[in-house]
C-alpha cells in the first residue's frame, strides 16, 4: 500500500515501523491506553497480536518468543498498574538478556508528572521502567515517536541485548501525522575484536594440551566457529543459556553438566579455559567457588565482564562469533592435544550423568521416556521447580541453541506463558517444533489464566505438570535446615482433569510411570495444548531430595534454583 502523504495516527505509524523491523507477532493486553497501536495492528493485518490474560504473561510470552526465534520480542501493556504487572517478567528478560520491546501507554501529556492523582498514572513510571529494563524512553511528541522507537529497537538488539521500554502518552498515540517517509530501522552494530587482542590470546592458548570452552548465551550464534575449535581439540561445557550451541549428545561436550563433582575434578586436569559470552552466574558456579581450570580467558561483548566473578588472564572484547573465528584462524594446525583428554572428558560426563540419574529414583523412567518422545526438533521450556533443578536444566538433551528457555531469574510461575510464546514462535516459523513445558504445581497456578490464551491461540504445546500439591523444594529446605518444621507449603490445587475439560484442552494424569510412554504418545499426537499431569503423591519422591543448589558446607542451603 502506498502510504506517503497519507495522514495516520501515530499508532498506525508505529505499527508500520514495527512491520519494517520484521515484527510479525506481538503479545499483551488491549487497553484504552494502547488502542491506537492495536487498532492499527488489526486494520493493517500484518502483525498477529496474541491476547494474554495478564501483562505478566504477555511479557513472558514475548520474552520466550524472542529467545526461541532469535527475533525481536514485542509486548504491549497499559499504563500504571498494568505496566507494573509486567515488571517481574521484564526483570526476567533483563536477566536473560532478551531483545524485547515493551511498549506501554501513559496518561495524557497535559496531566503527566503533576501529582494530580490522575487515574491510571503511576508516580514516576519511567523510573520504574528504567529499573527493570536495559533502557527506557518516553515519547514526548508525535513528531519524535518514530525516532524514539527506532532508537529503542536498536538498543534492544545491540549486544549485550536486553528489554527496552517505551512509554507513549495516549494523546500522542492518537495524534494524526503524515506517514513518515523513512521507516527503516537503525543498523545494529557488531563489535569487531581487536586483532592484537586475538593475537595475544592465541599465543597464550597455543601451548594448551587440555583446553576447554565454556559457552554462554552470548555464543548462541557462534556454533560454526565453536565447531572449528572443537576440531582443533577443544572440549566444551555450557551454561544454561549456552545449551545447544553444540548438540548435547556430541562426545566432545559436557553439555550443561558444569558443576557436578566429577566435572569439577576433571577441570583440575585441564590447562586452560576460555569463557565465551557467559556471566558465570552464581548458581552455576557454586557462588563463584567452583574450581575452574586455570588460566582462565574470556571473550565478551560486555567490556565490564573482564575480571568479573573470576580473575581473567586475558580478555577479548567483541562479538563472540568474530572472535572465535579469528582465534580458530590463528590456532589451526598449531596445537597438540593430549591423547587422553577426550576420554577423560567423556568419563567425567558419564559419571555426572550416572549420579544425576541415580538421584532421580523412580523419575528416571520419566526422563528416559521424555527424551525418546521429544526427538531432536522441539522447544524445552522450564519453570523453576524441583524437576527442572535436578534434571530439566541439563537433561533432556538439546540440539540447537534456540530450543531451551528457563526462568533464569528464579521467579516461579513464568513457565506456562513462556511455553505459549515458544509455541507461537514455532508456528510462525513453520519449524515443526513441538513445545514441551515443564512446571511444578506451586508455580503453575500463579498464571493459570494463561491456559485460556493457550487454547485460544491453539498453542502446540505439552505441559508436563509435576504435581505434589505443595512447594516441594521449600519442604526439602525446611527438612534440611528447620528441623522438618513445615509451614505454608501445602497447597490446594484444582482438579486439573476438570479444569482442562472446562478450558477445552487435552489432559491425562499419570499415577504410575509404567504408563508414561502411552501418556506421552497421547500428548505428542494431540493438536493444540495438552496437559500431562504427573501425580507425584502416587509415584513417590526423588531418591535424592533437592534443597537448593549445591553450596559450600559452611553456608546455609540457598533458596534459589
For each residue, the residues with C-beta under 8 A, 3 or more apart:
1:
2: 6
3: 6 8 16 179
4: 179 181
5: 178 179
6: 2 3 178 179
7: 176 177 178 179
8: 3 12 13 16 40 176 177 178 179
9: 12 13 36 39 40 173 174 175 176 177
10: 13 14 36 142 145 168 172 173 174 175 177
11: 14 15 35 36 37 38 39 40 173 174
12: 8 9 15 16 36 40 43 44 179
13: 8 9 10 16 17 145 146 177 179 180 183
14: 10 11 17 18 37 40 103 145 146 149 168 173
15: 11 12 18 19 37 40 41 44 46 47
16: 3 8 12 13 19 20 40 44 179 183
17: 13 14 20 21 146 149 150 180 183 185
18: 14 15 21 23 26 47 74 149
19: 15 16 22 23 44 46 47
20: 16 17 183 184 185
21: 17 18 72 153 185
22: 19 71 72
23: 18 19 26 47 71 72 74
24: 46 47 48 428
25: 47 48 49 50 65 74 424 425 428
26: 18 23 41 47 48 49 50 62 74 75 76
27: 49 50 52 58 59 61 62 65 73 74 75 76 421 424
28: 34 49 50 51 52 55 58 59 62 75 76 77
29: 51 52 53 54 55 58 76 77 78 82
30: 34 35 38 49 51
31: 34 35 77 78 79 82 105
32: 35 78 105 170
33: 78 79 82 104 105 106 107 120 170 173
34: 28 30 31 37 38 76 77 78 103 104 105 173
35: 11 30 31 32 38 39 173
36: 9 10 11 12 39 40 170 173 174
37: 11 14 15 34 40 41 76 103 173
38: 11 30 34 35 41 42 49 76
39: 9 11 35 36 42 43
40: 8 9 11 12 14 15 16 36 37 43 44
41: 15 26 37 38 44 46 47 49
42: 38 39 45 49
43: 12 39 40
44: 12 15 16 19 40 41 47
45: 42
46: 15 19 24 41
47: 15 18 19 23 24 25 26 41 44 74
48: 24 25 26 424 428
49: 25 26 27 28 30 38 41 42 76
50: 25 26 27 28 58 61 420 424 453 457
51: 28 29 30 453 456
52: 27 28 29 55 57 58 61 417 450 453
53: 29 57 447 449 450 452 453
54: 29 57 58 85 447 449 450
55: 28 29 52 58 59 75 77 78 82 83 85 86 89
56: 59 60 85 86 88 89 414 417 447
57: 52 53 54 60 61 89 416 417 420 447 449 450 453
58: 27 28 29 50 52 54 55 61 62 75 76 77 86 417
59: 27 28 55 56 62 63 75 77 86 89 90 93 100 102
60: 56 57 63 64 89 92 414 417 418 421 447
61: 27 50 52 57 58 64 65 75 417 418 420 421 424 453
62: 26 27 28 58 59 65 66 73 74 75 93 100 102 421
63: 59 60 66 67 73 89 92 93 96 98 100 163 418 421
64: 60 61 67 68 73 381 405 417 418 419 420 421 422 425
65: 25 27 61 62 68 69 71 73 421 422 424 425
66: 62 63 69 70 71 72 73 98 99 100
67: 63 64 73 96 98 402 405 422
68: 64 65 379 402 403 405 421 422 425 426
69: 65 66 402 425 428 429
70: 66 220 402
71: 22 23 65 66 425
72: 21 22 23 66 99 100 101 153 156 157
73: 27 62 63 64 65 66 67 93 98 99 100 101 163 421
74: 18 23 25 26 27 47 62 100 101 103
75: 26 27 28 55 58 59 61 62 86 100 101 102 103
76: 26 27 28 29 34 37 38 49 58 102 103 104
77: 28 29 31 34 55 58 59 82 83 85 86 102 103 104 105
78: 29 31 32 33 34 55 81 82 83 104 105 120
79: 31 33 82 83 104 105 106 107 120 121 122 125 167
80: 83 84 107 120 121 122 125
81: 78 84 85 120 122
82: 29 31 33 55 77 78 79 85 86 104 105
83: 55 77 78 79 80 86 87 104 105 122 125 128 129 165 167
84: 80 81 87 122 128
85: 54 55 56 77 81 82
86: 55 56 58 59 75 77 82 83 89 90 102 104
87: 83 84 90 91 128 132
88: 56 91 92 411
89: 55 56 57 59 60 63 86 92 93 414 417
90: 59 86 87 93 94 100 102 129 132 133 163 165
91: 87 88 94 95 132 409 411
92: 60 63 88 89 95 96 407 408 409 411 414
93: 59 62 63 73 89 90 96 98 100 162 163
94: 90 91 97 98 132 133 134 162 163
95: 91 92 408 409
96: 63 67 92 93 217 241 408 409
97: 94 160 161 162 217 218 241
98: 63 66 67 73 93 94 161 162 163
99: 66 72 73 156 157 161 162 163
100: 59 62 63 66 72 73 74 75 90 93 156 162 163 164
101: 72 73 74 75 149 152 153 156 163 164 166
102: 59 62 75 76 77 86 90 129 133 163 164 165 166
103: 14 34 37 74 75 76 77 165 166 168
104: 33 34 76 77 78 79 82 83 86 125 129 165 166 167 168
105: 31 32 33 34 77 78 79 82 83 120 167 168 169 170 173
106: 33 79 112 125 138 167 168 169 170
107: 33 79 80 111 112 118 119 120 121 169 170
108: 111 112 169 170 171
109: 112 140 169 171 172
110: 171
111: 107 108 114 116 118 121
112: 106 107 108 109 121 169
113: 124
114: 111 118
115: 123
116: 111 121
117: 121
118: 107 111 114 121
119: 107
120: 33 78 79 80 81 105 107
121: 79 80 107 111 112 116 117 118 125
122: 79 80 81 83 84 125 128
123: 115
124: 113 127 128
125: 79 80 83 104 106 121 122 128 129 167
126: 129 130 136 138 167
127: 124 130 131
128: 83 84 87 122 124 125 131 132
129: 83 90 102 104 125 126 132 133 136 165 167
130: 126 127 133 135 136 165
131: 127 128
132: 87 90 91 94 128 129 163 165
133: 90 94 102 129 130 136 162 163 164 165
134: 94 155 156 161 162 163 164
135: 130 152 155 162 164 165
136: 126 129 130 133 164 165 166 167
137: 148 151 152 164 165 166 167
138: 106 126 148 166 167 168
139: 144 145 148 149 166 167 168 169 172
140: 109 144 172
141: 144 145 172
142: 10 145 172 175 177
143: 177
144: 139 140 141 147 148
145: 10 13 14 139 141 142 148 149 168 172 177
146: 13 14 17 149 150 180 183
147: 144 150 151
148: 137 138 139 144 145 151 152 166
149: 14 17 18 101 139 145 146 152 153 166
150: 17 146 147 153 154 185 186
151: 137 147 148 154 155 186
152: 101 135 137 148 149 155 156 164 165 166
153: 21 72 101 149 150 156 157 164 185 186
154: 150 151 157 158 185 186 187 188
155: 134 135 151 152 158 162 164
156: 72 99 100 101 134 152 153 161 162 163 164
157: 72 99 153 154 161 188
158: 154 155 161 188 189
159: 190 191 218 301 319
160: 97 218 301 302
161: 97 98 99 134 156 157 158
162: 93 94 97 98 99 100 133 134 135 155 156
163: 63 73 90 93 94 98 99 100 101 102 132 133 134 156
164: 100 101 102 133 134 135 136 137 152 153 155 156
165: 83 90 102 103 104 129 130 132 133 135 136 137 152
166: 101 102 103 104 136 137 138 139 148 149 152
167: 79 83 104 105 106 125 126 129 136 137 138 139
168: 10 14 103 104 105 106 138 139 145 172 173
169: 105 106 107 108 109 112 139 172 173
170: 32 33 36 105 106 107 108 173 174
171: 108 109 110 174 175
172: 10 109 139 140 141 142 145 168 169 175
173: 9 10 11 14 33 34 35 36 37 105 168 169 170
174: 9 10 11 36 170 171
175: 9 10 142 171 172
176: 7 8 9
177: 7 8 9 10 13 142 143 145 180
178: 5 6 7 8
179: 3 4 5 6 7 8 12 13 16
180: 13 17 146 177 183
181: 4
182:
183: 13 16 17 20 146 180
184: 20
185: 17 20 21 150 153 154
186: 150 151 153 154
187: 154
188: 154 157 158
189: 158
190: 159 319 322
191: 159 301 317 318 319
192: 318 319 322
193: 197 198 299 316 317 318 319 322 323 326
194: 197 198 316 317 318
195: 198 199 326
196: 199 200
197: 193 194 200 201 314 315 316 317 318
198: 193 194 195 201 202 316 323 326 327 330
199: 195 196 202 203 330
200: 196 197 203 204 314
201: 197 198 204 205 274 297 299 314 316 327
202: 198 199 205 206 327 330 331
203: 199 200 206
204: 200 201 207 272 295 297 313 314
205: 201 202 208 211 272 274 297 327 331 335
206: 202 203 331 334 335
207: 204
208: 205 211 271 272 335
209: 271 335 336 337 338 341
210: 235 269 270 271 272 293 337 338 341 344
211: 205 208 233 234 235 270 271 272 273 274 335 337
212: 234 235 236 237 267 270 272 273 274 293
213: 226 229 230 234 235 236 237 273 274 276
214: 237 238 239 242 258 273 274 275 276 278 280 292
215: 219 222 226 236 237 238 239 242 245 246 276 277 278
216: 219 238 239 241 242 275 276 277 278 279 280
217: 96 97 220 239 241 242 277 278
218: 97 159 160 276 277 278 300 301 320
219: 215 216 222 226 242 245 276 277 278 320 321 324
220: 70 217 223 241 242 245 277 401 402
221: 320 321 401
222: 215 219 225 226 245 276 277 320 321 324
223: 220 226 227 245 246 401
224: 227 228 321
225: 222 228 229 320 321 324 325 327 328
226: 213 215 219 222 223 229 230 236 245 246 324
227: 223 224 230 231 246
228: 224 225 231 232 324 325 328 332
229: 213 225 226 232 234 324 327 328 331
230: 213 226 227 233 234 235 236 246 250 252
231: 227 228
232: 228 229 328 331 332 335 337
233: 211 230 335 337 341
234: 211 212 213 229 230 252 274
235: 210 211 212 213 230 252 253 254 270 341 342 345
236: 212 213 215 226 230 245 246 250 252 253 254
237: 212 213 214 215 253 254 255 256 257 258 263
238: 214 215 216 241 242 243 244 245 246 253 254 255 256 258
239: 214 215 216 217 242 243 256 258 278 280 281 284
240: 243 256 284 393 404 406 408
241: 96 97 216 217 220 238 278 408
242: 214 215 216 217 219 220 238 239 245 256 277 278 401
243: 238 239 240 248 255 256 394 398 401 403 404
244: 238 247 248 398 399 400 401 402 403 404
245: 215 219 220 222 223 226 236 238 242 401
246: 215 223 226 227 230 236 238 250 252 253
247: 244 250 253 397 398 399 400
248: 243 244 253 255 256 397 398 399
249: 397 399
250: 230 236 246 247 253
251: 342 346
252: 230 234 235 236 246 342 345
253: 235 236 237 238 246 247 248 250 349
254: 235 236 237 238 257 258 263 266 345 348 349 352
255: 237 238 243 248 349 394 395 397
256: 237 238 239 240 242 243 248 393 394
257: 237 254 260 263 349 352 353 356 394
258: 214 237 238 239 254 263 284 290
259: 263 264 284 285 286 290 550
260: 257 263 264 351 352 355 356
261: 264 265 352 355
262: 265 266 347 348 349 351 352 355
263: 237 254 257 258 259 260 266 267 348 349 352
264: 259 260 261 267 268 290 291
265: 261 262 268 269 348
266: 254 262 263 269 270 344 345 347 348
267: 212 263 264 270 273 290 291 292 293
268: 264 265 291 293
269: 210 265 266 344
270: 210 211 212 235 266 267 273 293
271: 208 209 210 211 293
272: 204 205 208 210 211 212 293 295 296 297
273: 211 212 213 214 267 270 292 293 294 295 296 297
274: 201 205 211 212 213 214 234 296 297 298 299
275: 214 216 278 280 296 297 298 299 300 310
276: 213 214 215 216 218 219 222 298 299 300 320 323 324
277: 215 216 217 218 219 220 222 242 299 300 301 320
278: 214 215 216 217 218 219 239 241 242 275 281 300
279: 216 305 308 309
280: 214 216 239 275 284 285 288 308 309 310
281: 239 278 284 285 408
282: 285 287 288 309
283: 287 410 549 558 560 561
284: 239 240 258 259 280 281 290
285: 259 280 281 282 288 289 290 292 309 310
286: 259 289 290 549 550 551 552
287: 282 283 551 552 555 558
288: 280 282 285 309 310
289: 285 286 552
290: 258 259 264 267 284 285 286
291: 264 267 268
292: 214 267 273 285 296 310
293: 210 212 267 268 270 271 272 273 296
294: 273 313
295: 204 272 273 313 314
296: 272 273 274 275 292 293 310 311 312 313
297: 201 204 205 272 273 274 275 312 313 314 315 316
298: 274 275 276 305 306 312 314 315 316
299: 193 201 274 275 276 277 315 316 318 320 323 324
300: 218 275 276 277 278 303 305 306 315 316 317 320
301: 159 160 191 218 277 317 318 319 320
302: 160 305
303: 300 306 317
304: 308
305: 279 298 300 302 308 315
306: 298 300 303 312 315 317
307: 310 311 312 315
308: 279 280 304 305
309: 279 280 282 285 288
310: 275 280 285 288 292 296 307
311: 296 307
312: 296 297 298 306 307 315
313: 204 294 295 296 297
314: 197 200 201 204 295 297 298
315: 197 297 298 299 300 305 306 307 312
316: 193 194 197 198 201 297 298 299 300 323
317: 191 193 194 197 300 301 303 306
318: 191 192 193 194 197 299 301 322 323
319: 159 190 191 192 193 301 322 323
320: 218 219 221 222 225 276 277 299 300 301 323 324
321: 219 221 222 224 225 324 325
322: 190 192 193 318 319 325 326
323: 193 198 276 299 316 318 319 320 326 327
324: 219 222 225 226 228 229 276 299 320 321 327 328
325: 225 228 321 322 328 329
326: 193 195 198 322 323 329 330
327: 198 201 202 205 225 229 323 324 330 331
328: 225 228 229 232 324 325 331 332
329: 325 326 332
330: 198 199 202 326 327 334
331: 202 205 206 229 232 327 328 334 335
332: 228 232 328 329
333:
334: 206 330 331
335: 205 206 208 209 211 232 233 331
336: 209
337: 209 210 211 232 233 341
338: 209 210 341
339:
340: 343 344
341: 209 210 233 235 337 338 344 345
342: 235 251 252 345 346
343: 340 346 347
344: 210 266 269 340 341 347 348
345: 235 252 254 266 341 342 348 349
346: 251 342 343 349 350
347: 262 266 343 344 350 351
348: 254 262 263 265 266 344 345 351 352
349: 253 254 255 257 262 263 345 346 352 353
350: 346 347 353 354
351: 260 262 347 348 354 355
352: 254 257 260 261 262 263 348 349 355 356
353: 257 349 350 356 357 395
354: 350 351 357 358
355: 260 261 262 351 352 358 359
356: 257 260 352 353 359 360 390 391 394 395
357: 353 354 360 364 367
358: 354 355 364 543 544
359: 355 356 390 542 543 544
360: 356 357 363 364 366 367 390 391 542 543 544
361: 364 540 541 542 543 544
362: 365 366 513 539 540
363: 360 366 367 387 391 513 539 542
364: 357 358 360 361 367 368
365: 362 368 369 513 516
366: 360 362 363 369 370 513 516 534
367: 357 360 363 364 370 371 391 395 396
368: 364 365 371 372
369: 365 366 372 373 513 516 517 520
370: 366 367 373 374 396 436 464 520
371: 367 368 374 395 396 397
372: 368 369 517
373: 369 370 517 520 521 523 524
374: 370 371 378 380 396 434 436
375: 378
376: 399
377: 399 431 432 433 434
378: 374 375 403 433 434 435 436
379: 68 403 404 405 419 422 423 426 433 434 435 436
380: 374 392 396 398 403 404 405 436 438
381: 64 404 405 406 415 418 419 422 435 436 437 438
382: 385 388 392 393 404 405 406 407 415 437 438 439
383: 388 407 412 413 414 415 416 418 437 438 439 440 443 444
384: 388 389 407 410 411 412 414 415 440 443 561
385: 382 388 389 392 412 415 438 439 440 442 443 466 472 473 561
386: 389 390 440 466 472 473 476 542 546
387: 363 390 391 392 438 440 466
388: 382 383 384 385 391 392 393 406 438 561
389: 384 385 386 392 393 473 546 549 561
390: 356 359 360 386 387 542 544 546
391: 356 360 363 367 387 388 394 395
392: 380 382 385 387 388 389 395 396 406 438
393: 240 256 382 388 389 406
394: 243 255 256 257 356 391
395: 255 353 356 367 371 391 392
396: 367 370 371 374 380 392 436
397: 247 248 249 255 371
398: 243 244 247 248 380 401 403 404
399: 244 247 248 249 376 377 403
400: 244 247 403
401: 220 221 223 242 243 244 245 398 404
402: 67 68 69 70 220 244
403: 68 243 244 378 379 380 398 399 400 433
404: 240 243 244 379 380 381 382 398 401
405: 64 67 68 379 380 381 382 418 422
406: 240 381 382 388 392 393
407: 92 382 383 384 410 411 412 414 415 418
408: 92 95 96 240 241 281
409: 91 92 95 96
410: 283 384 407 560 561
411: 88 91 92 384 407 414
412: 383 384 385 407 440 442 443 446
413: 383 416 443 444 445 446 447
414: 56 60 89 92 383 384 407 411 417 418 443 447
415: 381 382 383 384 385 407 418 419 437 438 439 443 444
416: 57 383 413 419 420 437 439 444 447 448 450 451 454 463
417: 52 56 57 58 60 61 64 89 414 420 421 447 450 453
418: 60 61 63 64 381 383 405 407 414 415 421 422 437
419: 64 379 381 415 416 422 423 435 436 437 454 459 461 463
420: 50 57 61 64 416 417 423 424 450 453 454 457 459 461
421: 27 60 61 62 63 64 65 68 73 417 418 424 425
422: 64 65 67 68 379 381 405 418 419 425 426 433 435 437 461
423: 379 419 420 426 427 435 454 457 459 460 461 529
424: 25 27 48 50 61 65 420 421 427 428 457 459
425: 25 64 65 68 69 71 421 422 428 429
426: 68 379 422 423 429 431 432 433 434 435 460
427: 423 424 430 459 460
428: 24 25 48 69 424 425
429: 69 425 426
430: 427
431: 377 426
432: 377 426
433: 377 378 379 403 422 426
434: 374 377 378 379 426 460 461 462 524
435: 378 379 381 419 422 423 426 459 460 461 462
436: 370 374 378 379 380 381 396 419 461 462 464
437: 381 382 383 415 416 418 419 422 461 462 463 464
438: 380 381 382 383 385 387 388 392 415 464 466
439: 382 383 385 415 416 443 444 463 464 465 466
440: 383 384 385 386 387 412 443 444 465 466 467 468 472
441: 444 445 465 466 467 468 469 470 491 493
442: 385 412 445 470 471 472 491
443: 383 384 385 412 413 414 415 439 440 446
444: 383 413 415 416 439 440 441 447 448 463 465
445: 413 441 442 448 491 493 494
446: 412 413 443
447: 53 54 56 57 60 413 414 416 417 444 450
448: 416 444 445 451 494
449: 53 54 57 452 453
450: 52 53 54 57 416 417 420 447 453 454
451: 416 448 454 455 499 500 503 505 529
452: 53 449 455 456 503
453: 50 51 52 53 57 61 417 420 449 450 456 457 459
454: 416 419 420 423 450 451 457 459 461 505 528 529
455: 451 452 458 459 503 504 505 528 529
456: 51 452 453
457: 50 420 423 424 453 454
458: 455 527 528 529
459: 419 420 423 424 427 435 453 454 455 528 529
460: 423 426 427 434 435 527 528 529
461: 419 420 422 423 434 435 436 437 454 529 530
462: 434 435 436 437 523 524 526 529 530 531 532
463: 416 419 437 439 444 529 530 531 532
464: 370 436 437 438 439 532 534
465: 439 440 441 444 496 531 532 533 534
466: 385 386 387 438 439 440 441 534 536
467: 440 441 493 496 533 534 535 536 537
468: 440 441 472 536 537
469: 441 490 491 492 493 537
470: 441 442 474 475 489 490 491
471: 442 474 475 488 489 491
472: 385 386 440 442 468 475 476 536 546
473: 385 386 389 476 477 546 547 548 559 561
474: 470 471 477 478 488 489 559
475: 470 471 472 478 479 486 489
476: 386 472 473 479 480 545 546 547
477: 473 474 480 481 482 547 548 557 559
478: 474 475 481 482 484 485 486 487 489
479: 475 476 482 484 486 545 547
480: 476 477 545 547 557
481: 477 478 547 556 557
482: 477 478 479 485
483:
484: 478 479
485: 478 482
486: 475 478 479 489 490
487: 478
488: 471 474
489: 470 471 474 475 478 486
490: 469 470 486
491: 441 442 445 469 470 471
492: 469
493: 441 445 467 469 496
494: 445 448 498 499
495: 498 499
496: 465 467 493 499 500 507 509 531 533
497: 500 501 507 509 533
498: 494 495 501 502
499: 451 494 495 496 502 503
500: 451 496 497 503 505 506 507 531
501: 497 498 504 507
502: 498 499
503: 451 452 455 499 500
504: 455 501
505: 451 454 455 500 528 529 530 531
506: 500 522 523 526 528 529 530 531
507: 496 497 500 501 530 531 532 533
508: 519 522 523 530 531 532 533
509: 496 497 533 535
510: 513 515 516 519 532 533 534 535 539
511: 515 535 538 539
512: 515 538 539
513: 362 363 365 366 369 510 516 539
514:
515: 510 511 512 518 519
516: 365 366 369 510 513 519 520
517: 369 372 373 520 521
518: 515 521 522
519: 508 510 515 516 522 523 532
520: 369 370 373 516 517 523 524 532
521: 373 517 518 524 525
522: 506 508 518 519 525 526 530
523: 373 462 506 508 519 520 526 530 532
524: 373 434 462 520 521
525: 521 522
526: 462 506 522 523 530
527: 458 460
528: 454 455 458 459 460 505 506
529: 423 451 454 455 458 459 460 461 462 463 505 506
530: 461 462 463 505 506 507 508 522 523 526
531: 462 463 465 496 500 505 506 507 508
532: 462 463 464 465 507 508 510 519 520 523
533: 465 467 496 497 507 508 509 510
534: 366 464 465 466 467 510 539
535: 467 509 510 511 538 539
536: 466 467 468 472 539 540 541
537: 467 468 469
538: 511 512 535
539: 362 363 510 511 512 513 534 535 536
540: 361 362 536
541: 361 536 545
542: 359 360 361 363 386 390 545 546
543: 358 359 360 361
544: 358 359 360 361 390
545: 476 479 480 541 542
546: 386 389 390 472 473 476 542
547: 473 476 477 479 480 481 557
548: 473 477 551 557 558 559 560 561
549: 283 286 389 558 560 561
550: 259 286
551: 286 287 548 555 556 557 558
552: 286 287 289 555
553:
554:
555: 287 551 552 558
556: 481 551
557: 477 480 481 547 548 551
558: 283 287 548 549 551 555
559: 473 474 477 548
560: 283 410 548 549
561: 283 384 385 388 389 410 473 548 549
